[in-house]
Amino acid sequence: MSRKKDKKVKHFTVRVTQSERDALTKRAAGRSLSDYIRKHVLGKKSRPPLRSAEKQALARLSRMGVVVSDFIQHVATHGTLKRGEVIKFLGGMEDDLHAVRLAILKGGADDGDC
């Protein structure tokens, strides 16, 4: 048996001064204040919004997925598969993956354990 979670939204209000709110906003570092407070009060994990480098990496990975899908379609519709074509294709994908990995590392992307 599984327990049903209470999905009703409950609101909680905290009154702070403007300077306290500014300090909380600064410490939240891009997260919503509710996520930041949940993390510190309840110990819930939250993740900051995606950085530009992460968004670009995800977009590039998405495009790579389309290319792989197209290649699979090509292979499925043609009766023969040339070894040289496959090696060239995989080499290009490997280069793209290395470029995405490097972009994420340079962008300082974290693993979301903040």
C-alpha positions, 0 to 999 in steps of 0.5 A: 500500500502506498500513502497518498501525499497531501498535495494541497497547497498551504501558504506560510507567511514570514515578515521580514524587513527590507534589508533582511529580504535583500539579504535572503535574496542575495543568499538565494543566488537565483533560486526562489526564496521559497526554495532557499527557505525550504532547503535551510529550514526543512533540509530539502535539496534545491537547485539554482536555475540553469546557467547560460552555459548549461542551457547552451549545452542542453540545446546542443545535446538536444540537437545531437539527439536529433542527428542521432535519430536521423542517422538511425532512420537513415540506417533503418531505411537503407539496406546496407551500412558502410563501416566508414560512414558509421566510424565517421558519424561516431567520431563526429558525435564523440567530438560534439560530446567532448565539446559539450562536456568542456562547455559545462566544465568551463561554465562551472556547472554543478551537480545540483547538490546545492 
